[in-house]
């Protein structure tokens, strides 16, 4: 006697960790405000430096940031989670928000899959501009989707792979990194994120921060990559994003109808699910072409093309011959219609006052 034993496997799922209320990153008096040393007579609020100084004065006079965001400790719920605001707190990214759970903005990393209400603003609700600043700082431009950061003033203490590992360890905290390139002996690295929101957050979080060697980083927007391979890849990526966005907003019935029309034009067959059915003759690449192309028309008896006579061209002579044959078949002769001549009205004697409808008197 045999008995069938059934064993059930219990799969344990990790409970979803709920966010706790966001903590206050700093308290009153923790951050000491330091004024920028004066190197000129006028202060440029656009470039955040004194006018008349050198190009590097903006960063040579910079001091290391006193605070830094810690995602594991500082992220949490705020008022924005109940009000529906999708923008992040700028001071949270810099590690100096004193409000905590009372803040009106999010204290979490921006979601790359969540589209913002206004594409002309960054993830901190700051307005973008039509062009970048000369020093590639600031908010950025809405004319180009920039996901790459320029990181300068890196202190290199080892070979290139070691420096690359240090940069990845410090910058992966703010989002998923697509690629990174370190220019050895030039103290420069280029960090490309998968999402533009990650680059925006990392630019503010790592401004005037240090890696492992107590340096002060210069983090700016990177210019467009001149590599043609990267240009083609970026163009293809933007096209795929546009196609996905259009497909998500279109009615699926319209998509199926367009697919059916395209299959009809290409000579393919679709099944009930709308997929292309493979034709046994499809192995021959010329079979589909023969099915689509029309058969060649029968060649008529070759006649020598008519030669032009006088001022009339050959096409004009062919047209005249055609209309002459039609008149012969219908028995219609060409007749010229002369206009009827109307005799002139005899002149009346006198002034002709009666002609104007006046009384005879």
Residue frames as qw, qx, qy, qz and C-alpha x, y, z in Angstrom:
[[0.000, 0.890, 0.456, 0.000, 0.00, 0.00, 0.00],
 [0.459, 0.103, 0.033, 0.882, 1.50, 3.28, -1.11],
 [0.067, -0.869, -0.407, 0.273, 0.52, 6.72, 0.04],
 [0.436, 0.603, 0.120, 0.657, 1.21, 9.94, -1.81],
 [0.435, -0.633, -0.276, 0.578, 2.90, 12.46, 0.40],
 [0.293, 0.804, 0.195, 0.480, 2.66, 16.11, -0.56],
 [0.529, -0.375, -0.224, 0.727, 5.13, 18.57, 0.81],
 [0.118, 0.942, 0.262, 0.173, 4.38, 22.28, 0.94],
 [0.577, 0.069, -0.111, 0.806, 7.17, 24.80, 0.69],
 [0.166, -0.913, -0.320, 0.189, 6.69, 27.99, 2.65],
 [0.512, 0.433, 0.040, 0.741, 8.38, 30.99, 1.07],
 [0.345, -0.699, -0.333, 0.530, 9.26, 33.70, 3.51],
 [0.331, 0.725, 0.214, 0.565, 8.95, 37.21, 2.16],
 [0.374, -0.071, -0.324, 0.866, 10.74, 40.12, 3.69],
 [0.022, -0.816, -0.532, 0.225, 8.35, 42.59, 5.28],
 [0.331, 0.697, 0.153, 0.618, 8.30, 45.98, 3.65],
 [0.436, -0.272, -0.378, 0.770, 10.19, 48.39, 5.85],
 [0.007, -0.898, -0.414, -0.151, 8.03, 51.35, 6.72],
 [0.351, 0.480, -0.163, 0.787, 9.60, 54.76, 6.81],
 [0.399, -0.582, -0.509, 0.494, 9.83, 56.44, 10.16],
 [0.060, 0.983, 0.167, -0.039, 9.36, 60.19, 10.60],
 [0.619, 0.541, -0.162, 0.546, 12.33, 62.08, 9.26],
 [0.596, -0.569, -0.249, 0.509, 14.76, 63.31, 11.86],
 [0.077, 0.994, -0.050, -0.051, 16.10, 66.83, 12.14],
 [0.826, 0.343, -0.156, 0.419, 19.54, 66.83, 10.55],
 [0.372, 0.250, -0.323, 0.833, 20.85, 69.88, 12.42],
 [0.308, -0.748, -0.523, 0.268, 19.84, 71.95, 15.40],
 [0.080, 0.975, 0.060, 0.199, 19.91, 75.66, 15.88],
 [0.269, -0.877, 0.398, 0.021, 23.51, 76.85, 16.13],
 [0.872, -0.131, 0.417, 0.222, 25.10, 73.66, 14.78],
 [0.657, 0.476, 0.283, 0.511, 26.03, 75.17, 11.42],
 [0.302, -0.648, -0.003, 0.699, 28.38, 78.11, 11.54],
 [0.514, 0.815, 0.256, 0.076, 27.80, 80.63, 8.78],
 [0.536, -0.393, 0.268, 0.697, 30.98, 81.77, 7.08],
 [0.379, 0.855, 0.047, -0.353, 31.12, 84.70, 4.71],
 [0.822, 0.386, 0.160, 0.386, 32.99, 84.41, 1.43],
 [0.453, -0.507, 0.073, 0.730, 36.24, 86.39, 1.55],
 [0.373, 0.880, 0.148, -0.253, 35.99, 89.54, -0.51],
 [0.626, -0.123, 0.448, 0.626, 38.22, 89.53, -3.60],
 [0.215, 0.395, 0.460, 0.766, 36.50, 92.30, -5.59],
 [0.112, 0.027, 0.208, -0.971, 34.23, 95.29, -5.35],
 [0.664, 0.038, -0.108, -0.739, 30.99, 93.74, -6.69],
 [0.395, -0.090, 0.898, -0.170, 29.39, 90.43, -5.75],
 [0.456, 0.124, -0.600, -0.646, 27.85, 88.45, -8.63],
 [0.632, -0.079, 0.566, -0.523, 24.82, 86.59, -7.29],
 [0.852, 0.362, -0.177, -0.334, 24.50, 84.60, -10.54],
 [0.713, 0.378, -0.555, 0.199, 27.99, 83.05, -10.25],
 [0.766, -0.627, -0.138, 0.005, 28.11, 83.32, -6.46],
 [0.729, -0.153, -0.033, 0.666, 31.49, 85.06, -6.35],
 [0.118, -0.805, -0.015, 0.581, 33.10, 88.47, -6.30],
 [0.651, 0.736, 0.139, 0.119, 33.53, 90.13, -9.68],
 [0.158, 0.908, -0.380, 0.076, 37.05, 90.83, -10.90],
 [0.586, -0.502, 0.636, 0.005, 38.68, 87.68, -9.55],
 [0.117, 0.350, -0.854, -0.367, 40.19, 84.78, -11.45],
 [0.689, -0.045, -0.517, -0.506, 38.16, 81.88, -12.80],
 [0.642, -0.102, -0.738, 0.183, 39.25, 79.57, -9.98],
 [0.064, -0.296, 0.453, -0.838, 38.57, 82.06, -7.20],
 [0.711, -0.265, -0.144, -0.635, 35.11, 80.58, -6.79],
 [0.939, -0.174, -0.294, -0.035, 36.55, 77.26, -5.62],
 [0.545, 0.287, -0.489, 0.618, 39.93, 78.31, -4.23],
 [0.163, -0.339, 0.372, -0.849, 38.05, 80.31, -1.60],
 [0.768, -0.297, -0.349, -0.448, 35.56, 77.56, -0.88],
 [0.247, -0.416, 0.764, -0.427, 35.57, 75.80, 2.46],
 [0.222, -0.061, -0.969, -0.091, 34.57, 72.23, 3.11],
 [0.548, -0.442, -0.336, -0.625, 30.88, 71.69, 3.78],
 [0.220, -0.365, 0.674, -0.604, 30.05, 71.29, 7.45],
 [0.704, 0.070, 0.536, -0.460, 27.18, 68.83, 6.88],
 [0.233, 0.229, -0.827, -0.457, 26.54, 65.82, 4.69],
 [0.788, -0.054, -0.027, -0.613, 23.37, 63.84, 4.02],
 [0.110, -0.200, 0.970, -0.082, 23.16, 60.26, 5.28],
 [0.541, -0.084, -0.519, -0.656, 20.38, 58.45, 3.44],
 [0.529, -0.208, -0.819, 0.077, 20.02, 55.62, 5.96],
 [0.253, -0.321, -0.599, 0.688, 19.70, 57.92, 8.95],
 [0.083, 0.257, 0.079, -0.960, 18.07, 61.03, 7.50],
 [0.315, -0.135, -0.641, -0.687, 15.40, 59.64, 5.14],
 [0.042, 0.318, 0.837, -0.443, 11.87, 59.47, 6.51],
 [0.051, 0.698, 0.673, 0.240, 8.29, 60.74, 6.30],
 [0.111, -0.135, -0.122, 0.977, 7.48, 64.44, 6.11],
 [0.389, 0.507, 0.383, -0.667, 4.41, 66.57, 5.46],
 [0.335, 0.435, -0.526, -0.650, 5.02, 66.16, 1.72],
 [0.048, -0.010, -0.992, -0.117, 4.00, 62.48, 1.99],
 [0.158, 0.530, 0.758, -0.346, 0.50, 63.56, 3.01],
 [0.239, 0.701, 0.073, -0.668, 0.16, 66.71, 0.88],
 [0.794, 0.478, 0.367, 0.088, 1.32, 65.01, -2.34],
 [0.146, 0.909, -0.339, -0.192, 4.35, 67.21, -3.08],
 [0.969, 0.183, 0.046, 0.160, 6.84, 65.28, -5.23],
 [0.404, 0.767, -0.316, 0.386, 9.86, 67.53, -4.89],
 [0.780, -0.213, -0.394, 0.438, 12.81, 66.84, -2.58],
 [0.333, -0.932, -0.035, 0.140, 14.18, 69.15, 0.06],
 [0.538, 0.718, -0.281, 0.341, 17.34, 70.95, -1.08],
 [0.216, -0.714, 0.525, -0.409, 18.65, 71.34, 2.47],
 [0.910, -0.201, 0.328, -0.154, 18.03, 67.64, 3.12],
 [0.868, 0.438, -0.063, 0.224, 20.31, 66.82, 0.18],
 [0.292, 0.711, -0.396, 0.503, 22.97, 69.10, 1.68],
 [0.632, -0.174, -0.668, 0.352, 22.47, 67.53, 5.11],
 [0.158, -0.015, -0.382, 0.910, 21.32, 70.67, 6.94],
 [0.378, -0.489, -0.460, -0.637, 17.48, 70.60, 7.13],
 [0.021, -0.162, 0.665, -0.728, 16.38, 71.68, 10.62],
 [0.612, -0.088, 0.013, -0.786, 12.68, 70.79, 10.19],
 [0.203, -0.099, 0.966, -0.126, 12.75, 66.99, 9.91],
 [0.130, 0.411, 0.898, 0.090, 9.24, 65.51, 9.72],
 [0.127, 0.765, 0.378, -0.506, 7.78, 69.05, 9.70],
 [0.128, -0.349, 0.481, 0.794, 9.42, 69.85, 6.34],
 [0.616, 0.519, 0.199, -0.558, 7.10, 70.57, 3.41],
 [0.570, 0.567, -0.523, -0.283, 9.34, 68.64, 0.96],
 [0.982, -0.035, -0.182, -0.047, 10.37, 65.00, 0.66],
 [0.294, -0.732, 0.612, -0.050, 13.26, 63.61, 2.69],
 [0.850, 0.025, 0.517, 0.095, 13.95, 60.68, 0.36],
 [0.275, -0.248, 0.619, 0.692, 15.84, 60.09, -2.84],
 [0.536, 0.394, -0.108, -0.739, 13.90, 61.06, -5.98],
 [0.743, 0.155, 0.649, -0.056, 12.16, 58.14, -7.66],
 [0.102, -0.312, 0.609, 0.722, 13.54, 57.72, -11.22],
 [0.061, 0.330, 0.880, 0.337, 10.25, 56.14, -12.37],
 [0.004, -0.762, -0.558, 0.328, 8.11, 58.97, -11.02],
 [0.335, 0.487, 0.290, 0.752, 7.63, 61.83, -13.49],
 [0.151, -0.341, -0.355, 0.857, 7.59, 65.31, -12.02],
 [0.295, 0.756, 0.528, -0.252, 4.61, 67.62, -12.68],
 [0.287, 0.939, -0.085, -0.171, 6.76, 70.22, -14.43],
 [0.896, 0.152, 0.091, 0.407, 9.68, 69.17, -16.64],
 [0.321, 0.770, -0.106, 0.542, 11.11, 72.70, -16.56],
 [0.443, -0.757, 0.342, -0.337, 12.00, 72.26, -12.86],
 [0.379, 0.356, -0.834, 0.182, 14.58, 70.01, -11.24],
 [0.586, -0.322, -0.743, 0.036, 13.88, 67.56, -8.43],
 [0.295, -0.309, -0.496, 0.756, 14.15, 70.42, -5.89],
 [0.142, 0.831, 0.534, -0.057, 11.43, 72.52, -7.63],
 [0.198, -0.643, 0.176, 0.719, 13.98, 75.04, -8.93],
 [0.624, 0.735, 0.116, -0.237, 13.41, 76.55, -12.38],
 [0.719, -0.025, 0.415, 0.558, 15.80, 75.46, -15.11],
 [0.101, 0.743, -0.158, -0.643, 17.17, 77.85, -17.71],
 [0.777, 0.603, 0.003, -0.179, 17.46, 77.77, -21.48],
 [0.664, 0.554, -0.415, 0.283, 21.25, 77.47, -21.33],
 [0.795, -0.366, -0.290, 0.387, 23.97, 76.50, -18.88],
 [0.234, -0.946, 0.137, 0.180, 26.11, 78.98, -17.03],
 [0.459, 0.753, -0.468, 0.061, 29.63, 79.59, -18.27],
 [0.105, -0.508, 0.807, -0.282, 31.06, 77.61, -15.34],
 [0.576, -0.071, -0.766, -0.276, 28.47, 74.78, -15.86],
 [0.057, -0.087, -0.782, 0.615, 27.14, 75.29, -12.35],
 [0.429, 0.044, 0.094, -0.897, 23.66, 76.14, -11.12],
 [0.727, 0.146, 0.478, -0.471, 20.40, 74.36, -11.81],
 [0.431, 0.008, 0.808, 0.401, 21.01, 73.42, -15.44],
 [0.289, 0.230, -0.376, -0.850, 19.15, 73.66, -18.73],
 [0.676, 0.246, 0.560, -0.411, 15.78, 72.29, -19.83],
 [0.605, 0.617, -0.298, -0.405, 16.96, 71.96, -23.44],
 [0.573, 0.371, -0.731, 0.021, 19.12, 68.91, -22.75],
 [0.877, -0.443, -0.045, -0.180, 18.70, 65.94, -20.42],
 [0.295, 0.649, -0.625, 0.319, 22.02, 65.85, -18.59],
 [0.908, -0.385, -0.117, -0.114, 22.86, 62.80, -16.48],
 [0.803, 0.145, -0.237, 0.528, 26.63, 63.30, -16.24],
 [0.369, -0.926, 0.015, 0.073, 28.55, 65.19, -13.54],
 [0.552, 0.588, -0.364, 0.467, 32.01, 66.65, -13.74],
 [0.725, -0.679, -0.056, 0.102, 33.92, 65.98, -10.52],
 [0.513, 0.664, -0.291, 0.459, 37.15, 67.94, -10.17],
 [0.139, -0.709, 0.492, -0.486, 39.88, 68.54, -7.55],
 [0.963, -0.238, -0.085, -0.090, 40.20, 64.85, -6.64],
 [0.193, -0.738, 0.645, -0.042, 43.34, 63.97, -4.71],
 [0.918, 0.217, -0.314, -0.103, 44.78, 60.87, -6.32],
 [0.426, -0.666, 0.598, -0.135, 46.81, 58.68, -3.97],
 [0.632, -0.105, 0.761, 0.098, 46.92, 55.55, -6.12],
 [0.153, 0.008, 0.755, 0.638, 46.37, 54.17, -9.63],
 [0.358, -0.071, -0.322, -0.873, 43.31, 54.84, -11.73],
 [0.555, -0.303, -0.736, -0.241, 41.24, 51.77, -10.68],
 [0.369, -0.320, -0.645, 0.587, 41.71, 52.67, -7.03],
 [0.084, 0.152, 0.089, -0.981, 40.52, 56.23, -7.62],
 [0.450, -0.139, -0.561, -0.681, 37.57, 54.91, -9.61],
 [0.496, -0.338, -0.793, 0.101, 36.58, 52.61, -6.73],
 [0.188, -0.293, -0.461, 0.816, 36.67, 55.54, -4.29],
 [0.249, 0.060, -0.180, -0.950, 34.49, 57.72, -6.55],
 [0.509, -0.227, -0.712, -0.428, 31.96, 54.91, -7.06],
 [0.412, -0.324, -0.759, 0.387, 31.74, 54.26, -3.32],
 [0.056, -0.317, -0.331, 0.887, 30.92, 57.89, -2.56],
 [0.309, 0.171, -0.248, -0.902, 28.58, 58.61, -5.49],
 [0.330, -0.169, -0.872, -0.318, 26.54, 55.40, -5.67],
 [0.047, -0.327, -0.731, 0.597, 24.69, 56.47, -2.52],
 [0.260, 0.407, 0.129, -0.866, 22.64, 59.01, -4.50],
 [0.756, 0.446, 0.040, -0.477, 21.42, 56.78, -7.32],
 [0.888, 0.090, 0.406, 0.197, 22.26, 54.01, -9.75],
 [0.069, -0.714, 0.447, 0.535, 25.42, 54.75, -11.75],
 [0.849, 0.503, 0.071, -0.145, 25.51, 53.84, -15.43],
 [0.820, 0.290, -0.101, 0.482, 29.20, 54.41, -16.08],
 [0.367, -0.895, 0.103, 0.234, 32.17, 56.30, -14.68],
 [0.743, 0.493, -0.061, 0.449, 35.37, 57.56, -16.27],
 [0.514, -0.786, 0.064, 0.338, 38.43, 58.74, -14.36],
 [0.548, 0.766, -0.182, 0.284, 41.09, 60.89, -16.06],
 [0.817, -0.403, -0.104, 0.399, 44.21, 59.82, -14.26],
 [0.531, -0.130, 0.011, 0.837, 46.81, 62.47, -13.35],
 [0.002, -0.417, -0.265, -0.869, 44.21, 65.16, -14.08],
 [0.025, 0.162, 0.678, -0.716, 42.19, 64.80, -10.84],
 [0.502, 0.149, -0.114, -0.844, 38.95, 64.64, -12.83],
 [0.191, 0.152, 0.970, 0.000, 36.14, 62.07, -13.04],
 [0.451, -0.012, -0.304, -0.839, 32.89, 61.92, -15.02],
 [0.208, 0.135, 0.909, -0.334, 29.97, 60.16, -13.32],
 [0.409, -0.062, -0.482, -0.773, 26.90, 59.26, -15.40],
 [0.402, 0.062, 0.734, -0.544, 23.71, 58.23, -13.59],
 [0.150, 0.326, 0.895, 0.266, 20.87, 56.15, -15.00],
 [0.012, -0.827, -0.560, -0.053, 18.37, 58.86, -14.07],
 [0.222, 0.612, -0.013, 0.759, 18.67, 62.62, -14.40],
 [0.542, -0.764, -0.080, -0.340, 17.14, 62.98, -10.94],
 [0.877, -0.340, -0.068, 0.332, 20.05, 61.04, -9.44],
 [0.562, 0.292, 0.007, 0.774, 22.52, 63.44, -11.06],
 [0.141, -0.738, -0.087, -0.654, 20.61, 66.47, -9.78],
 [0.734, -0.666, -0.071, -0.115, 20.54, 65.11, -6.23],
 [0.859, -0.147, -0.030, 0.489, 24.21, 64.04, -6.29],
 [0.387, 0.564, 0.008, 0.730, 25.35, 67.45, -7.55],
 [0.329, -0.758, 0.068, -0.560, 23.92, 69.17, -4.48],
 [0.875, -0.483, -0.020, -0.031, 24.81, 66.39, -2.02],
 [0.853, -0.081, 0.048, 0.513, 28.50, 66.23, -3.06],
 [0.264, 0.838, -0.014, 0.478, 29.14, 69.96, -3.56],
 [0.047, -0.746, 0.457, -0.482, 32.18, 71.02, -1.47],
 [0.908, -0.362, 0.161, -0.135, 32.39, 67.54, 0.03],
 [0.010, 0.659, -0.749, -0.073, 35.49, 65.34, 0.26],
 [0.852, 0.117, -0.474, -0.190, 36.19, 61.73, -0.65],
 [0.894, -0.331, -0.223, 0.205, 38.91, 59.99, 1.37],
 [0.657, 0.075, -0.110, 0.742, 41.69, 62.56, 1.29],
 [0.211, -0.711, -0.334, 0.582, 40.09, 65.67, 2.79],
 [0.219, 0.079, 0.401, 0.886, 39.83, 67.52, -0.54],
 [0.333, 0.514, 0.342, -0.712, 37.11, 69.98, -1.57],
 [0.451, 0.285, 0.761, 0.369, 35.33, 68.64, -4.66],
 [0.225, 0.370, -0.173, -0.885, 34.28, 70.80, -7.57],
 [0.345, 0.332, 0.877, 0.049, 31.03, 69.23, -8.83],
 [0.293, 0.444, -0.118, -0.839, 29.48, 70.73, -11.96],
 [0.810, 0.440, 0.295, -0.252, 27.44, 69.69, -14.96],
 [0.535, -0.198, 0.623, 0.535, 29.42, 67.97, -17.67],
 [0.351, 0.508, -0.301, -0.727, 29.40, 69.24, -21.23],
 [0.897, 0.294, 0.047, -0.328, 28.06, 67.08, -24.05],
 [0.709, -0.295, 0.585, 0.262, 30.15, 63.98, -24.70],
 [0.345, 0.656, -0.405, -0.535, 31.94, 64.36, -28.07],
 [0.284, -0.164, 0.932, 0.154, 32.24, 60.58, -28.48],
 [0.485, 0.104, -0.443, -0.747, 30.09, 59.64, -31.54],
 [0.399, -0.137, -0.906, -0.026, 29.30, 56.21, -30.07],
 [0.085, -0.345, -0.678, 0.644, 27.87, 57.79, -26.94],
 [0.295, 0.237, -0.067, -0.923, 25.91, 60.29, -29.05],
 [0.499, -0.011, -0.699, -0.512, 24.24, 57.47, -30.98],
 [0.347, -0.235, -0.872, 0.253, 23.52, 55.54, -27.77],
 [0.045, 0.312, 0.448, -0.837, 22.01, 58.61, -26.10],
 [0.403, 0.155, -0.310, -0.847, 19.86, 59.32, -29.16],
 [0.490, -0.104, -0.827, -0.255, 18.62, 55.73, -29.21],
 [0.218, -0.264, -0.780, 0.524, 17.86, 55.89, -25.47],
 [0.213, 0.275, 0.202, -0.916, 15.81, 59.08, -25.85],
 [0.481, 0.071, -0.550, -0.679, 13.89, 57.56, -28.78],
 [0.421, -0.188, -0.886, 0.037, 13.05, 54.47, -26.72],
 [0.050, -0.306, -0.596, 0.741, 11.87, 56.64, -23.83],
 [0.340, 0.223, -0.109, -0.907, 9.68, 58.64, -26.22],
 [0.492, -0.024, -0.746, -0.448, 8.21, 55.49, -27.75],
 [0.306, -0.257, -0.859, 0.320, 7.41, 54.06, -24.32],
 [0.090, 0.303, 0.377, -0.871, 5.78, 57.32, -23.23],
 [0.441, 0.155, -0.346, -0.814, 3.65, 57.49, -26.39],
 [0.470, -0.078, -0.855, -0.206, 2.71, 53.81, -26.13],
 [0.159, -0.252, -0.781, 0.549, 1.65, 54.24, -22.51],
 [0.228, 0.356, 0.248, -0.872, -0.74, 57.08, -23.42],
 [0.402, 0.151, -0.563, -0.706, -2.19, 55.53, -26.57],
 [0.826, -0.007, 0.246, -0.507, -5.27, 53.33, -26.71],
 [0.441, -0.266, 0.839, 0.179, -4.19, 49.68, -27.16],
 [0.654, 0.518, 0.546, -0.077, -6.87, 49.25, -29.83],
 [0.364, 0.898, -0.158, -0.191, -5.20, 51.94, -31.93],
 [0.213, -0.624, 0.733, 0.170, -1.84, 50.20, -31.49],
 [0.599, 0.092, 0.795, 0.039, -3.34, 46.89, -32.66],
 [0.584, 0.743, 0.298, -0.137, -4.95, 48.58, -35.66],
 [0.169, 0.873, -0.411, -0.200, -1.66, 50.22, -36.67],
 [0.386, -0.392, 0.826, 0.124, 0.13, 46.89, -36.31],
 [0.658, 0.365, 0.658, -0.038, -2.46, 45.19, -38.51],
 [0.472, 0.864, 0.022, -0.173, -2.13, 47.88, -41.19],
 [0.033, -0.763, 0.621, 0.180, 1.65, 47.59, -41.17],
 [0.529, -0.123, 0.837, 0.066, 1.45, 43.80, -41.43],
 [0.646, 0.607, 0.449, -0.108, -0.94, 44.15, -44.36],
 [0.313, 0.899, -0.246, -0.183, 1.46, 46.51, -46.11],
 [0.146, -0.615, 0.768, 0.099, 4.39, 44.16, -45.49],
 [0.709, 0.181, -0.578, -0.360, 2.44, 41.10, -46.61],
 [0.091, 0.181, -0.898, 0.392, 2.60, 39.38, -43.20],
 [0.593, -0.425, -0.571, -0.376, -0.12, 37.45, -41.38],
 [0.181, -0.402, 0.545, -0.713, -1.17, 38.04, -37.76],
 [0.327, -0.241, -0.911, 0.072, -2.62, 35.53, -35.33],
 [0.361, -0.747, -0.521, -0.199, -5.41, 36.15, -32.81],
 [0.551, -0.663, -0.197, 0.467, -2.97, 37.74, -30.36],
 [0.202, 0.972, -0.048, -0.112, -1.60, 40.16, -32.95],
 [0.481, -0.564, 0.565, 0.363, 1.75, 38.45, -33.39],
 [0.465, 0.585, -0.488, -0.450, 3.34, 37.89, -36.80],
 [0.928, 0.010, 0.362, -0.085, 2.89, 34.34, -38.11],
 [0.221, -0.530, 0.681, 0.453, 5.99, 32.90, -39.71],
 [0.787, 0.475, -0.085, -0.383, 5.44, 31.87, -43.33],
 [0.884, -0.120, 0.387, 0.233, 7.12, 28.61, -44.46],
 [0.664, 0.588, 0.166, 0.432, 8.35, 30.53, -47.49],
 [0.161, -0.983, 0.085, -0.035, 9.83, 33.19, -45.28],
 [0.761, -0.381, 0.324, 0.413, 13.13, 31.34, -45.32],
 [0.550, 0.359, 0.383, 0.649, 13.62, 32.61, -48.84],
 [0.132, -0.509, -0.177, 0.832, 14.26, 36.37, -48.60],
 [0.080, 0.082, -0.496, -0.861, 13.05, 36.83, -52.18],
 [0.081, -0.439, -0.884, -0.140, 9.67, 35.13, -51.53],
 [0.067, -0.708, -0.482, 0.511, 8.29, 38.07, -49.56],
 [0.017, -0.472, 0.258, 0.843, 9.56, 40.48, -52.17],
 [0.062, -0.094, -0.804, -0.583, 7.91, 38.51, -54.97],
 [0.090, -0.574, -0.807, 0.103, 4.66, 38.49, -53.00],
 [0.061, -0.709, -0.272, 0.648, 4.66, 42.24, -52.52],
 [0.030, -0.395, 0.418, 0.817, 5.89, 43.43, -55.89],
 [0.690, 0.502, 0.222, -0.472, 3.43, 43.65, -58.76],
 [0.759, 0.159, 0.523, 0.354, 4.01, 41.54, -61.87],
 [0.157, -0.376, 0.328, 0.852, 5.75, 43.46, -64.64],
 [0.595, 0.579, 0.218, -0.514, 3.35, 44.74, -67.31],
 [0.766, 0.286, 0.489, 0.305, 3.41, 43.15, -70.75],
 [0.211, -0.459, 0.301, 0.809, 5.63, 45.02, -73.06],
 [0.589, 0.694, 0.273, -0.312, 3.77, 46.52, -75.98],
 [0.760, 0.405, 0.259, 0.437, 5.09, 46.44, -79.52],
 [0.388, -0.533, 0.056, 0.750, 7.91, 48.85, -79.62],
 [0.429, 0.804, 0.338, 0.236, 7.18, 51.76, -81.86],
 [0.493, 0.161, -0.064, 0.853, 9.61, 54.45, -82.73],
 [0.107, -0.649, -0.423, 0.624, 8.88, 57.59, -80.75],
 [0.379, 0.822, 0.368, 0.212, 7.25, 60.28, -82.84],
 [0.496, 0.004, 0.020, 0.868, 9.53, 63.05, -83.94],
 [0.042, 0.716, 0.328, -0.615, 8.51, 66.65, -83.29],
 [0.416, 0.511, 0.502, 0.560, 7.31, 68.55, -86.34],
 [0.067, 0.722, 0.151, 0.672, 7.84, 72.24, -86.50],
 [0.137, -0.508, 0.375, -0.763, 6.94, 74.18, -83.36],
 [0.823, -0.332, 0.012, -0.460, 4.73, 71.43, -81.88],
 [0.229, -0.479, 0.834, -0.151, 6.24, 68.80, -79.63],
 [0.290, 0.033, -0.931, -0.219, 5.73, 65.06, -79.97],
 [0.039, 0.329, 0.824, -0.460, 3.22, 64.96, -77.07],
 [0.334, 0.453, 0.131, -0.816, 1.17, 67.72, -78.66],
 [0.404, 0.271, -0.653, -0.581, 1.05, 65.87, -82.00],
 [0.171, -0.120, -0.975, 0.069, -0.11, 62.68, -80.24],
 [0.168, 0.416, 0.603, -0.659, -2.90, 64.61, -78.54],
 [0.395, 0.427, -0.184, -0.792, -4.07, 66.15, -81.80],
 [0.339, 0.129, -0.857, -0.367, -4.13, 62.75, -83.53],
 [0.029, -0.233, -0.913, 0.334, -6.17, 61.31, -80.64],
 [0.292, 0.493, 0.383, -0.725, -8.84, 64.03, -80.82],
 [0.371, 0.366, -0.492, -0.697, -8.95, 63.75, -84.66],
 [0.225, -0.032, -0.964, -0.142, -9.79, 60.03, -84.40],
 [0.101, 0.394, 0.747, -0.526, -12.56, 60.76, -81.88],
 [0.351, 0.487, 0.018, -0.800, -14.13, 63.33, -84.25],
 [0.334, 0.227, -0.754, -0.518, -14.01, 60.84, -87.13],
 [0.109, -0.188, -0.969, 0.116, -15.81, 58.19, -85.08],
 [0.125, 0.538, 0.598, -0.581, -18.54, 60.55, -83.94],
 [0.333, 0.556, 0.573, 0.502, -18.89, 62.21, -87.35],
 [0.141, -0.913, -0.237, 0.299, -18.53, 65.65, -85.86],
 [0.569, 0.497, 0.104, 0.647, -16.96, 68.26, -88.03],
 [0.370, -0.415, -0.252, 0.792, -15.24, 71.19, -86.60],
 [0.150, 0.779, 0.435, 0.425, -17.29, 74.30, -87.25],
 [0.305, -0.011, -0.229, 0.924, -16.32, 77.81, -86.53],
 [0.088, -0.796, -0.591, 0.091, -18.95, 79.94, -84.85],
 [0.262, 0.342, 0.056, 0.901, -18.91, 83.55, -85.90],
 [0.055, -0.432, -0.565, 0.701, -20.31, 86.06, -83.47],
 [0.188, 0.753, 0.591, 0.220, -23.48, 87.80, -84.49],
 [0.253, 0.080, -0.013, 0.964, -23.04, 91.39, -85.43],
 [0.019, -0.737, -0.606, 0.298, -25.53, 93.75, -83.85],
 [0.305, 0.632, 0.256, 0.665, -26.34, 96.86, -85.93],
 [0.231, -0.073, -0.368, 0.898, -25.62, 100.12, -84.18],
 [0.024, 0.715, 0.635, -0.291, -28.51, 102.01, -82.73],
 [0.299, 0.647, 0.288, 0.639, -29.53, 105.04, -84.87],
 [0.265, -0.121, -0.325, 0.900, -28.65, 108.36, -83.42],
 [0.012, -0.806, -0.591, 0.037, -31.47, 110.61, -82.35],
 [0.252, 0.578, 0.069, 0.773, -31.55, 114.24, -83.15],
 [0.402, -0.810, -0.044, -0.424, -31.49, 116.80, -80.43],
 [0.100, -0.632, 0.633, -0.435, -30.02, 116.63, -77.01],
 [0.626, -0.057, -0.777, -0.036, -31.73, 113.36, -76.16],
 [0.243, -0.357, 0.512, -0.743, -33.16, 114.54, -72.88],
 [0.831, -0.131, -0.032, -0.539, -35.99, 111.99, -73.05],
 [0.748, 0.216, -0.622, 0.085, -33.48, 109.20, -73.01],
 [0.174, 0.248, -0.700, 0.646, -32.83, 109.90, -69.34],
 [0.260, -0.453, -0.846, 0.110, -36.44, 109.18, -68.35],
 [0.018, 0.232, 0.275, -0.933, -37.52, 112.78, -67.98],
 [0.403, 0.625, 0.572, -0.345, -41.02, 114.07, -68.83],
 [0.503, 0.451, 0.495, 0.547, -41.79, 115.05, -72.39],
 [0.013, -0.970, -0.230, -0.079, -42.72, 118.52, -71.29]]
